[in-house]
Amino acid sequence: MVCPADLSALAADLPERETAAGAVRPDEVLDLRVAVPDPAAGIAEEEADSVLVDVRAPGYSPEYGLRRPFNPEPDKAVWMSALFPGLGQVYNRRYWKLPIIVAGYMGLGYATSWNNSQFSDYTQAYADLMDADPSTNSYMNFFPPTTNEADIDKSWLQSTLRSRKNFYRRNRDLCIICMVGLYLLCMVDAYVDATMAHFDITPDLSMDIQPAMFRTASGSLPAVGVQWALNF
């Protein structure tokens, strides 16, 4: 920093110079303009120009570290599973359950379709056997082509067709019930899985075992035993 007194001494030491206009005074030779910055203004300007960028990864939490643990919402998991079976398991990030659900629905769907086709065939055969029209004999499709219709016991055939018809109808209805049950099971599983995700499971699990004395019913002598407790 240059003070005004120093500037005057510096100007006095300079030699006088002759110009066309005449002699010039020493104080007119040197024109010094010193700009002294204001420290407070500089700090304020630096703070104004500075931009604080807080870069954090998605899901950052100071409590849990860089990544916050995934906590699914039970209500959302149930509604997603109700919208489409298996979607709630995908939301809960239980991807290994999705192939099981798909395989279950594919198997039950195929069983329902096959039992329904068998039920339709036996129902038609039973109806053809019970009517008086000899041209309707679809029940003969269950026998080899060389079988003579006159050699068949109609009472036995009637009982067999009726039992088979009821059997396949019961299996078809059972498959449909299982499909509905699997649909409800997916919803319950999604809700329970999402709820248990909020359950705090600590690795600090210990068991405390120590001797103890208990009062008996008679009250004469105490009983000696062992008591234990799980700490978690």
FIKOLZA-1660 file (N, C-alpha, C; in steps of 0.1 Angstrom, whole numbers, plus 5000, padded with zeros to 4 digits):
% residues 232
   i   px   py   pz ch aa at
   1 5009 4988 5000  A  M  N
   1 5000 5000 5000  A  M CA
   1 5009 5012 5000  A  M  C
   2 5006 5022 4992  A  V  N
   2 5014 5034 4991  A  V CA
   2 5007 5046 4997  A  V  C
   3 5013 5053 5006  A  C  N
   3 5007 5064 5014  A  C CA
   3 5009 5077 5007  A  C  C
   4 5001 5087 5009  A  P  N
   4 5003 5100 5003  A  P CA
   4 5016 5107 5006  A  P  C
   5 5021 5105 5018  A  A  N
   5 5035 5110 5022  A  A CA
   5 5046 5104 5013  A  A  C
   6 5045 5092 5010  A  D  N
   6 5055 5085 5002  A  D CA
   6 5054 5090 4988  A  D  C
   7 5042 5093 4983  A  L  N
   7 5041 5098 4970  A  L CA
   7 5047 5112 4968  A  L  C
   8 5046 5121 4979  A  S  N
   8 5052 5134 4978  A  S CA
   8 5067 5133 4978  A  S  C
   9 5073 5124 4986  A  A  N
   9 5087 5122 4986  A  A CA
   9 5093 5117 4973  A  A  C
  10 5085 5108 4967  A  L  N
  10 5089 5103 4954  A  L CA
  10 5089 5114 4943  A  L  C
  11 5079 5122 4944  A  A  N
  11 5078 5133 4934  A  A CA
  11 5089 5144 4936  A  A  C
  12 5094 5146 4948  A  A  N
  12 5104 5156 4951  A  A CA
  12 5118 5151 4945  A  A  C
  13 5120 5139 4945  A  D  N
  13 5133 5133 4940  A  D CA
  13 5134 5133 4925  A  D  C
  14 5123 5135 4918  A  L  N
  14 5124 5134 4903  A  L CA
  14 5130 5147 4898  A  L  C
  15 5139 5147 4888  A  P  N
  15 5145 5159 4882  A  P CA
  15 5134 5167 4874  A  P  C
  16 5136 5180 4874  A  E  N
  16 5128 5188 4866  A  E CA
  16 5131 5187 4851  A  E  C
  17 5120 5186 4843  A  R  N
  17 5122 5185 4829  A  R CA
  17 5117 5197 4822  A  R  C
  18 5124 5201 4812  A  E  N
  18 5120 5213 4804  A  E CA
  18 5111 5208 4792  A  E  C
  19 5100 5215 4791  A  T  N
  19 5091 5212 4780  A  T CA
  19 5089 5224 4772  A  T  C
  20 5082 5222 4761  A  A  N
  20 5079 5234 4752  A  A CA
  20 5071 5244 4759  A  A  C
  21 5063 5240 4768  A  A  N
  21 5054 5250 4776  A  A CA
  21 5062 5256 4787  A  A  C
  22 5074 5251 4790  A  G  N
  22 5081 5257 4801  A  G CA
  22 5084 5246 4812  A  G  C
  23 5089 5251 4823  A  A  N
  23 5092 5242 4834  A  A CA
  23 5080 5236 4840  A  A  C
  24 5081 5223 4843  A  V  N
  24 5070 5216 4849  A  V CA
  24 5074 5213 4863  A  V  C
  25 5064 5215 4872  A  R  N
  25 5067 5213 4886  A  R CA
  25 5068 5198 4889  A  R  C
  26 5076 5194 4899  A  P  N
  26 5077 5180 4902  A  P CA
  26 5064 5173 4905  A  P  C
  27 5055 5180 4912  A  D  N
  27 5043 5174 4915  A  D CA
  27 5034 5171 4903  A  D  C
  28 5037 5178 4892  A  E  N
  28 5029 5175 4880  A  E CA
  28 5035 5165 4871  A  E  C
  29 5047 5159 4874  A  V  N
  29 5053 5149 4866  A  V CA
  29 5047 5136 4867  A  V  C
  30 5044 5132 4879  A  L  N
  30 5040 5119 4883  A  L CA
  30 5025 5119 4886  A  L  C
  31 5017 5112 4879  A  D  N
  31 5003 5112 4881  A  D CA
  31 5000 5097 4885  A  D  C
  32 5000 5095 4898  A  L  N
  32 4997 5081 4903  A  L CA
  32 4983 5080 4908  A  L  C
  33 4976 5070 4903  A  R  N
  33 4963 5067 4908  A  R CA
  33 4963 5053 4913  A  R  C
  34 4962 5052 4926  A  V  N
  34 4962 5039 4933  A  V CA
  34 4948 5036 4937  A  V  C
  35 4944 5024 4933  A  A  N
  35 4931 5019 4937  A  A CA
  35 4933 5009 4948  A  A  C
  36 4928 5012 4959  A  V  N
  36 4929 5002 4970  A  V CA
  36 4916 4995 4971  A  V  C
  37 4916 4981 4969  A  P  N
  37 4904 4973 4970  A  P CA
  37 4899 4972 4984  A  P  C
  38 4886 4972 4985  A  D  N
  38 4879 4971 4998  A  D CA
  38 4879 4956 5001  A  D  C
  39 4885 4951 5012  A  P  N
  39 4884 4937 5015  A  P CA
  39 4870 4931 5017  A  P  C
  40 4862 4939 5023  A  A  N
  40 4848 4934 5025  A  A CA
  40 4841 4933 5012  A  A  C
  41 4843 4943 5003  A  A  N
  41 4836 4942 4990  A  A CA
  41 4841 4930 4982  A  A  C
  42 4855 4927 4983  A  G  N
  42 4860 4916 4976  A  G CA
  42 4854 4902 4980  A  G  C
  43 4853 4901 4993  A  I  N
  43 4847 4889 4999  A  I CA
  43 4833 4887 4995  A  I  C
  44 4825 4898 4995  A  A  N
  44 4811 4898 4991  A  A CA
  44 4810 4894 4976  A  A  C
  45 4819 4900 4968  A  E  N
  45 4818 4897 4954  A  E CA
  45 4822 4882 4951  A  E  C
  46 4832 4877 4959  A  E  N
  46 4836 4863 4957  A  E CA
  46 4825 4854 4961  A  E  C
  47 4818 4857 4972  A  E  N
  47 4807 4849 4976  A  E CA
  47 4795 4849 4966  A  E  C
  48 4793 4861 4960  A  A  N
  48 4782 4862 4951  A  A CA
  48 4785 4855 4938  A  A  C
  49 4798 4854 4934  A  D  N
  49 4801 4847 4922  A  D CA
  49 4803 4832 4924  A  D  C
  50 4804 4828 4936  A  S  N
  50 4806 4814 4939  A  S CA
  50 4792 4807 4939  A  S  C
  51 4792 4795 4934  A  V  N
  51 4780 4787 4933  A  V CA
  51 4782 4774 4940  A  V  C
  52 4775 4771 4951  A  L  N
  52 4776 4759 4959  A  L CA
  52 4767 4748 4952  A  L  C
  53 4774 4738 4947  A  V  N
  53 4767 4727 4940  A  V CA
  53 4767 4715 4949  A  V  C
  54 4756 4710 4954  A  D  N
  54 4755 4698 4962  A  D CA
  54 4751 4687 4953  A  D  C
  55 4761 4679 4950  A  V  N
  55 4758 4667 4941  A  V CA
  55 4756 4655 4950  A  V  C
  56 4745 4649 4949  A  R  N
  56 4742 4637 4957  A  R CA
  56 4736 4626 4948  A  R  C
  57 4739 4614 4951  A  A  N
  57 4733 4603 4943  A  A CA
  57 4718 4602 4946  A  A  C
  58 4710 4596 4937  A  P  N
  58 4696 4594 4940  A  P CA
  58 4695 4585 4952  A  P  C
  59 4686 4589 4961  A  G  N
  59 4683 4581 4973  A  G CA
  59 4693 4583 4984  A  G  C
  60 4701 4594 4983  A  Y  N
  60 4711 4597 4993  A  Y CA
  60 4704 4601 5006  A  Y  C
  61 4710 4595 5017  A  S  N
  61 4705 4599 5030  A  S CA
  61 4717 4600 5039  A  S  C
  62 4718 4611 5046  A  P  N
  62 4730 4612 5056  A  P CA
  62 4729 4602 5067  A  P  C
  63 4717 4597 5070  A  E  N
  63 4716 4587 5081  A  E CA
  63 4721 4573 5077  A  E  C
  64 4718 4569 5065  A  Y  N
  64 4722 4556 5060  A  Y CA
  64 4733 4555 5051  A  Y  C
  65 4739 4567 5047  A  G  N
  65 4750 4567 5038  A  G CA
  65 4746 4571 5024  A  G  C
  66 4754 4566 5014  A  L  N
  66 4752 4571 5001  A  L CA
  66 4738 4566 4995  A  L  C
  67 4734 4554 4998  A  R  N
  67 4721 4549 4993  A  R CA
  67 4712 4547 5004  A  R  C
  68 4700 4552 5003  A  R  N
  68 4689 4549 5013  A  R CA
  68 4683 4536 5010  A  R  C
  69 4681 4527 5020  A  P  N
  69 4675 4514 5018  A  P CA
  69 4661 4516 5013  A  P  C
  70 4657 4507 5004  A  F  N
  70 4644 4507 4997  A  F CA
  70 4633 4502 5007  A  F  C
  71 4623 4511 5010  A  N  N
  71 4612 4507 5018  A  N CA
  71 4599 4509 5010  A  N  C
  72 4594 4498 5005  A  P  N
  72 4581 4498 4997  A  P CA
  72 4569 4501 5006  A  P  C
  73 4559 4507 5000  A  E  N
  73 4547 4510 5007  A  E CA
  73 4537 4499 5005  A  E  C
  74 4532 4493 5017  A  P  N
  74 4523 4482 5016  A  P CA
  74 4510 4484 5008  A  P  C
  75 4504 4496 5010  A  D  N
  75 4492 4499 5002  A  D CA
  75 4495 4499 4987  A  D  C
  76 4505 4505 4983  A  K  N
  76 4509 4506 4969  A  K CA
  76 4512 4492 4963  A  K  C
  77 4518 4484 4971  A  A  N
  77 4521 4470 4967  A  A CA
  77 4509 4462 4965  A  A  C
  78 4499 4464 4974  A  V  N
  78 4486 4456 4972  A  V CA
  78 4479 4461 4960  A  V  C
  79 4478 4474 4958  A  W  N
  79 4470 4479 4946  A  W CA
  79 4477 4475 4933  A  W  C
  80 4490 4475 4933  A  M  N
  80 4497 4470 4921  A  M CA
  80 4495 4455 4918  A  M  C
  81 4495 4447 4929  A  S  N
  81 4492 4433 4927  A  S CA
  81 4478 4431 4923  A  S  C
  82 4469 4439 4928  A  A  N
  82 4455 4437 4924  A  A CA
  82 4453 4441 4909  A  A  C
  83 4461 4451 4905  A  L  N
  83 4460 4455 4891  A  L CA
  83 4464 4444 4881  A  L  C
  84 4475 4437 4885  A  F  N
  84 4480 4426 4877  A  F CA
  84 4488 4417 4886  A  F  C
  85 4485 4404 4887  A  P  N
  85 4492 4395 4896  A  P CA
  85 4507 4395 4892  A  P  C
  86 4515 4396 4902  A  G  N
  86 4530 4396 4901  A  G CA
  86 4536 4410 4900  A  G  C
  87 4528 4420 4897  A  L  N
  87 4533 4434 4896  A  L CA
  87 4537 4439 4910  A  L  C
  88 4530 4435 4921  A  G  N
  88 4534 4439 4934  A  G CA
  88 4547 4433 4938  A  G  C
  89 4550 4420 4934  A  Q  N
  89 4562 4414 4937  A  Q CA
  89 4574 4422 4930  A  Q  C
  90 4571 4426 4918  A  V  N
  90 4581 4434 4910  A  V CA
  90 4584 4447 4917  A  V  C
  91 4573 4453 4922  A  Y  N
  91 4575 4466 4930  A  Y CA
  91 4583 4464 4943  A  Y  C
  92 4581 4452 4949  A  N  N
  92 4589 4449 4961  A  N CA
  92 4603 4444 4958  A  N  C
  93 4606 4443 4945  A  R  N
  93 4619 4439 4941  A  R CA
  93 4622 4424 4945  A  R  C
  94 4611 4416 4945  A  R  N
  94 4612 4402 4947  A  R CA
  94 4610 4396 4933  A  R  C
  95 4620 4397 4924  A  Y  N
  95 4618 4393 4910  A  Y CA
  95 4618 4378 4909  A  Y  C
  96 4624 4371 4918  A  W  N
  96 4624 4356 4917  A  W CA
  96 4610 4350 4919  A  W  C
  97 4600 4358 4924  A  K  N
  97 4587 4352 4926  A  K CA
  97 4578 4354 4913  A  K  C
  98 4582 4362 4904  A  L  N
  98 4575 4364 4892  A  L CA
  98 4574 4352 4883  A  L  C
  99 4585 4344 4881  A  P  N
  99 4583 4332 4873  A  P CA
  99 4574 4322 4879  A  P  C
 100 4574 4321 4893  A  I  N
 100 4565 4312 4900  A  I CA
 100 4551 4315 4897  A  I  C
 101 4547 4328 4898  A  I  N
 101 4534 4332 4896  A  I CA
 101 4529 4330 4881  A  I  C
 102 4538 4333 4872  A  V  N
 102 4535 4331 4858  A  V CA
 102 4533 4316 4855  A  V  C
 103 4542 4308 4860  A  A  N
 103 4540 4293 4858  A  A CA
 103 4528 4288 4865  A  A  C
 104 4524 4293 4876  A  G  N
 104 4512 4289 4883  A  G CA
 104 4499 4292 4875  A  G  C
 105 4499 4304 4869  A  Y  N
 105 4487 4308 4861  A  Y CA
 105 4487 4301 4848  A  Y  C
 106 4498 4298 4842  A  M  N
 106 4499 4291 4829  A  M CA
 106 4494 4276 4832  A  M  C
 107 4499 4270 4842  A  G  N
 107 4494 4256 4845  A  G CA
 107 4479 4256 4849  A  G  C
 108 4474 4265 4857  A  L  N
 108 4460 4265 4860  A  L CA
 108 4452 4268 4848  A  L  C
 109 4456 4277 4840  A  G  N
 109 4449 4281 4828  A  G CA
 109 4448 4269 4818  A  G  C
 110 4459 4262 4816  A  Y  N
 110 4458 4250 4808  A  Y CA
 110 4449 4239 4813  A  Y  C
 111 4450 4237 4827  A  A  N
 111 4442 4227 4833  A  A CA
 111 4427 4230 4832  A  A  C
 112 4424 4243 4833  A  T  N
 112 4410 4248 4832  A  T CA
 112 4405 4246 4818  A  T  C
 113 4413 4249 4808  A  S  N
 113 4409 4247 4794  A  S CA
 113 4407 4232 4791  A  S  C
 114 4416 4224 4795  A  W  N
 114 4415 4209 4792  A  W CA
 114 4403 4203 4799  A  W  C
 115 4401 4206 4811  A  N  N
 115 4389 4200 4818  A  N CA
 115 4376 4206 4813  A  N  C
 116 4376 4218 4808  A  N  N
 116 4364 4223 4803  A  N CA
 116 4360 4217 4789  A  N  C
 117 4371 4214 4781  A  S  N
 117 4368 4207 4768  A  S CA
 117 4363 4192 4771  A  S  C
 118 4369 4186 4781  A  Q  N
 118 4364 4172 4784  A  Q CA
 118 4350 4172 4789  A  Q  C
 119 4347 4182 4797  A  F  N
 119 4333 4184 4803  A  F CA
 119 4324 4186 4791  A  F  C
 120 4327 4194 4782  A  S  N
 120 4318 4197 4770  A  S CA
 120 4316 4184 4762  A  S  C
 121 4326 4176 4760  A  D  N
 121 4325 4164 4752  A  D CA
 121 4316 4154 4759  A  D  C
 122 4318 4152 4772  A  Y  N
 122 4309 4142 4779  A  Y CA
 122 4295 4147 4782  A  Y  C
 123 4294 4160 4783  A  T  N
 123 4280 4166 4784  A  T CA
 123 4272 4164 4771  A  T  C
 124 4279 4166 4759  A  Q  N
 124 4272 4163 4747  A  Q CA
 124 4269 4149 4745  A  Q  C
 125 4278 4140 4748  A  A  N
 125 4276 4126 4747  A  A CA
 125 4265 4121 4756  A  A  C
 126 4264 4126 4768  A  Y  N
 126 4254 4122 4777  A  Y CA
 126 4240 4127 4772  A  Y  C
 127 4240 4139 4766  A  A  N
 127 4227 4144 4761  A  A CA
 127 4223 4136 4749  A  A  C
 128 4232 4132 4740  A  D  N
 128 4229 4123 4728  A  D CA
 128 4224 4110 4733  A  D  C
 129 4229 4105 4744  A  L  N
 129 4225 4092 4748  A  L CA
 129 4211 4092 4754  A  L  C
 130 4207 4103 4760  A  M  N
 130 4194 4104 4767  A  M CA
 130 4183 4108 4757  A  M  C
 131 4186 4114 4746  A  D  N
 131 4175 4117 4737  A  D CA
 131 4171 4105 4729  A  D  C
 132 4160 4107 4721  A  A  N
 132 4154 4095 4714  A  A CA
 132 4158 4096 4699  A  A  C
 133 4168 4105 4695  A  D  N
 133 4172 4105 4681  A  D CA
 133 4183 4096 4679  A  D  C
 134 4182 4086 4671  A  P  N
 134 4193 4076 4669  A  P CA
 134 4204 4082 4660  A  P  C
 135 4202 4093 4654  A  S  N
 135 4213 4099 4645  A  S CA
 135 4223 4107 4654  A  S  C
 136 4219 4110 4666  A  T  N
 136 4229 4117 4675  A  T CA
 136 4235 4107 4684  A  T  C
 137 4247 4103 4680  A  N  N
 137 4254 4093 4688  A  N CA
 137 4269 4097 4690  A  N  C
 138 4271 4109 4695  A  S  N
 138 4285 4114 4697  A  S CA
 138 4292 4105 4708  A  S  C
 139 4285 4098 4716  A  Y  N
 139 4291 4090 4726  A  Y CA
 139 4299 4079 4720  A  Y  C
 140 4297 4075 4707  A  M  N
 140 4304 4065 4701  A  M CA
 140 4319 4069 4698  A  M  C
 141 4321 4082 4699  A  N  N
 141 4335 4087 4696  A  N CA
 141 4345 4082 4707  A  N  C
 142 4339 4078 4719  A  F  N
 142 4348 4073 4729  A  F CA
 142 4352 4059 4728  A  F  C
 143 4346 4052 4718  A  F  N
 143 4349 4038 4716  A  F CA
 143 4357 4036 4703  A  F  C
 144 4364 4025 4701  A  P  N
 144 4371 4022 4688  A  P CA
 144 4361 4022 4676  A  P  C
 145 4365 4024 4664  A  P  N
 145 4356 4024 4653  A  P CA
 145 4349 4011 4650  A  P  C
 146 4355 4000 4654  A  T  N
 146 4350 3986 4652  A  T CA
 146 4339 3982 4662  A  T  C
 147 4336 3991 4672  A  T  N
 147 4327 3987 4682  A  T CA
 147 4313 3988 4677  A  T  C
 148 4305 3978 4680  A  N  N
 148 4291 3978 4676  A  N CA
 148 4282 3985 4687  A  N  C
 149 4274 3994 4683  A  E  N
 149 4266 4001 4692  A  E CA
 149 4256 3992 4699  A  E  C
 150 4251 3982 4693  A  A  N
 150 4241 3973 4699  A  A CA
 150 4247 3965 4710  A  A  C
 151 4261 3963 4710  A  D  N
 151 4267 3955 4720  A  D CA
 151 4270 3963 4733  A  D  C
 152 4267 3976 4733  A  I  N
 152 4271 3984 4745  A  I CA
 152 4259 3984 4755  A  I  C
 153 4262 3983 4767  A  D  N
 153 4252 3984 4778  A  D CA
 153 4249 3998 4780  A  D  C
 154 4236 4002 4776  A  K  N
 154 4233 4016 4777  A  K CA
 154 4232 4021 4792  A  K  C
 155 4227 4013 4801  A  S  N
 155 4227 4017 4815  A  S CA
 155 4241 4020 4821  A  S  C
 156 4250 4011 4817  A  W  N
 156 4264 4013 4822  A  W CA
 156 4270 4026 4815  A  W  C
 157 4267 4027 4802  A  L  N
 157 4272 4039 4795  A  L CA
 157 4266 4052 4801  A  L  C
 158 4254 4052 4804  A  Q  N
 158 4247 4064 4810  A  Q CA
 158 4254 4067 4823  A  Q  C
 159 4256 4057 4832  A  S  N
 159 4262 4060 4845  A  S CA
 159 4277 4065 4843  A  S  C
 160 4284 4059 4834  A  T  N
 160 4298 4063 4831  A  T CA
 160 4299 4078 4826  A  T  C
 161 4290 4081 4816  A  L  N
 161 4291 4094 4811  A  L CA
 161 4287 4105 4821  A  L  C
 162 4277 4102 4829  A  R  N
 162 4273 4111 4840  A  R CA
 162 4284 4113 4850  A  R  C
 163 4290 4103 4854  A  S  N
 163 4301 4104 4864  A  S CA
 163 4313 4112 4858  A  S  C
 164 4317 4109 4846  A  R  N
 164 4328 4116 4839  A  R CA
 164 4324 4131 4837  A  R  C
 165 4312 4133 4834  A  K  N
 165 4308 4147 4832  A  K CA
 165 4309 4155 4845  A  K  C
 166 4305 4149 4855  A  N  N
 166 4305 4156 4868  A  N CA
 166 4320 4157 4873  A  N  C
 167 4328 4147 4870  A  F  N
 167 4342 4148 4874  A  F CA
 167 4350 4159 4867  A  F  C
 168 4348 4161 4854  A  Y  N
 168 4355 4171 4847  A  Y CA
 168 4350 4185 4850  A  Y  C
 169 4337 4186 4853  A  R  N
 169 4331 4199 4857  A  R CA
 169 4337 4203 4871  A  R  C
 170 4338 4193 4880  A  R  N
 170 4343 4196 4893  A  R CA
 170 4358 4201 4892  A  R  C
 171 4366 4194 4884  A  N  N
 171 4380 4198 4882  A  N CA
 171 4381 4212 4876  A  N  C
 172 4372 4215 4866  A  R  N
 172 4373 4228 4860  A  R CA
 172 4370 4239 4870  A  R  C
 173 4359 4237 4878  A  D  N
 173 4356 4247 4888  A  D CA
 173 4367 4248 4899  A  D  C
 174 4374 4237 4902  A  L  N
 174 4384 4237 4912  A  L CA
 174 4396 4245 4906  A  L  C
 175 4399 4244 4894  A  C  N
 175 4410 4251 4888  A  C CA
 175 4407 4266 4888  A  C  C
 176 4395 4270 4885  A  I  N
 176 4391 4284 4885  A  I CA
 176 4392 4290 4899  A  I  C
 177 4388 4282 4909  A  I  N
 177 4389 4286 4923  A  I CA
 177 4404 4288 4927  A  I  C
 178 4412 4279 4922  A  C  N
 178 4427 4280 4925  A  C CA
 178 4433 4292 4918  A  C  C
 179 4428 4296 4907  A  M  N
 179 4433 4308 4900  A  M CA
 179 4429 4321 4908  A  M  C
 180 4416 4321 4914  A  V  N
 180 4412 4332 4922  A  V CA
 180 4420 4332 4935  A  V  C
 181 4423 4320 4941  A  G  N
 181 4431 4319 4953  A  G CA
 181 4445 4324 4950  A  G  C
 182 4451 4321 4939  A  L  N
 182 4465 4325 4936  A  L CA
 182 4465 4341 4934  A  L  C
 183 4454 4346 4929  A  Y  N
 183 4453 4361 4927  A  Y CA
 183 4453 4367 4941  A  Y  C
 184 4445 4362 4950  A  L  N
 184 4445 4367 4964  A  L CA
 184 4458 4365 4971  A  L  C
 185 4464 4354 4969  A  L  N
 185 4477 4351 4975  A  L CA
 185 4488 4360 4971  A  L  C
 186 4487 4364 4958  A  C  N
 186 4497 4374 4953  A  C CA
 186 4495 4388 4961  A  C  C
 187 4483 4391 4963  A  M  N
 187 4480 4404 4970  A  M CA
 187 4485 4403 4985  A  M  C
 188 4482 4392 4991  A  V  N
 188 4486 4391 5005  A  V CA
 188 4501 4390 5006  A  V  C
 189 4508 4383 4997  A  D  N
 189 4522 4382 4997  A  D CA
 189 4529 4396 4995  A  D  C
 190 4523 4403 4986  A  A  N
 190 4529 4417 4983  A  A CA
 190 4527 4426 4995  A  A  C
 191 4516 4425 5002  A  Y  N
 191 4514 4433 5014  A  Y CA
 191 4523 4429 5025  A  Y  C
 192 4524 4416 5028  A  V  N
 192 4533 4411 5039  A  V CA
 192 4547 4414 5036  A  V  C
 193 4551 4412 5023  A  D  N
 193 4565 4415 5020  A  D CA
 193 4569 4429 5021  A  D  C
 194 4560 4438 5017  A  A  N
 194 4563 4453 5018  A  A CA
 194 4562 4457 5033  A  A  C
 195 4554 4451 5041  A  T  N
 195 4553 4454 5055  A  T CA
 195 4566 4449 5063  A  T  C
 196 4570 4437 5059  A  M  N
 196 4582 4432 5066  A  M CA
 196 4595 4440 5062  A  M  C
 197 4594 4447 5051  A  A  N
 197 4606 4455 5047  A  A CA
 197 4609 4466 5056  A  A  C
 198 4599 4470 5064  A  H  N
 198 4601 4481 5074  A  H CA
 198 4605 4475 5087  A  H  C
 199 4605 4462 5089  A  F  N
 199 4609 4456 5102  A  F CA
 199 4624 4457 5103  A  F  C
 200 4628 4462 5115  A  D  N
 200 4642 4464 5118  A  D CA
 200 4648 4450 5122  A  D  C
 201 4657 4445 5114  A  I  N
 201 4663 4432 5118  A  I CA
 201 4678 4436 5121  A  I  C
 202 4682 4435 5133  A  T  N
 202 4695 4439 5137  A  T CA
 202 4704 4426 5137  A  T  C
 203 4717 4427 5133  A  P  N
 203 4725 4415 5134  A  P CA
 203 4730 4412 5148  A  P  C
 204 4727 4421 5158  A  D  N
 204 4732 4419 5172  A  D CA
 204 4721 4411 5179  A  D  C
 205 4722 4398 5178  A  L  N
 205 4713 4388 5184  A  L CA
 205 4721 4380 5194  A  L  C
 206 4717 4380 5206  A  S  N
 206 4723 4373 5217  A  S CA
 206 4713 4367 5226  A  S  C
 207 4718 4357 5234  A  M  N
 207 4709 4350 5243  A  M CA
 207 4716 4350 5257  A  M  C
 208 4708 4354 5267  A  D  N
 208 4713 4355 5280  A  D CA
 208 4708 4343 5288  A  D  C
 209 4716 4335 5294  A  I  N
 209 4712 4323 5302  A  I CA
 209 4719 4325 5316  A  I  C
 210 4710 4324 5326  A  Q  N
 210 4716 4325 5340  A  Q CA
 210 4707 4317 5349  A  Q  C
 211 4712 4312 5360  A  P  N
 211 4704 4304 5370  A  P CA
 211 4695 4313 5377  A  P  C
 212 4684 4308 5382  A  A  N
 212 4674 4315 5389  A  A CA
 212 4667 4306 5399  A  A  C
 213 4660 4312 5409  A  M  N
 213 4653 4305 5419  A  M CA
 213 4638 4310 5418  A  M  C
 214 4629 4300 5419  A  F  N
 214 4615 4302 5417  A  F CA
 214 4608 4298 5430  A  F  C
 215 4597 4304 5432  A  R  N
 215 4589 4301 5444  A  R CA
 215 4579 4290 5439  A  R  C
 216 4578 4279 5447  A  T  N
 216 4570 4268 5444  A  T CA
 216 4556 4270 5449  A  T  C
 217 4546 4262 5446  A  A  N
 217 4533 4263 5450  A  A CA
 217 4531 4260 5465  A  A  C
 218 4540 4251 5470  A  S  N
 218 4539 4248 5484  A  S CA
 218 4545 4259 5493  A  S  C
 219 4555 4266 5488  A  G  N
 219 4561 4277 5495  A  G CA
 219 4571 4273 5505  A  G  C
 220 4573 4260 5507  A  S  N
 220 4583 4256 5517  A  S CA
 220 4597 4258 5512  A  S  C
 221 4601 4252 5501  A  L  N
 221 4614 4254 5496  A  L CA
 221 4614 4260 5482  A  L  C
 222 4623 4269 5478  A  P  N
 222 4623 4274 5465  A  P CA
 222 4629 4264 5455  A  P  C
 223 4625 4266 5443  A  A  N
 223 4629 4257 5432  A  A CA
 223 4641 4264 5424  A  A  C
 224 4650 4256 5420  A  V  N
 224 4662 4261 5413  A  V CA
 224 4660 4258 5398  A  V  C
 225 4662 4268 5390  A  G  N
 225 4661 4266 5375  A  G CA
 225 4670 4275 5367  A  G  C
 226 4667 4275 5355  A  V  N
 226 4675 4283 5345  A  V CA
 226 4665 4292 5338  A  V  C
 227 4668 4305 5336  A  Q  N
 227 4661 4314 5328  A  Q CA
 227 4669 4320 5317  A  Q  C
 228 4663 4322 5306  A  W  N
 228 4670 4327 5294  A  W CA
 228 4662 4337 5287  A  W  C
 229 4669 4346 5280  A  A  N
 229 4663 4357 5273  A  A CA
 229 4670 4360 5260  A  A  C
 230 4663 4364 5250  A  L  N
 230 4669 4367 5237  A  L CA
 230 4669 4383 5236  A  L  C
 231 4681 4388 5233  A  N  N
 231 4683 4402 5232  A  N CA
 231 4685 4405 5217  A  N  C
 232 4677 4414 5211  A  F  N
 232 4678 4418 5197  A  F CA
 232 4673 4432 5195  A  F  C
% end
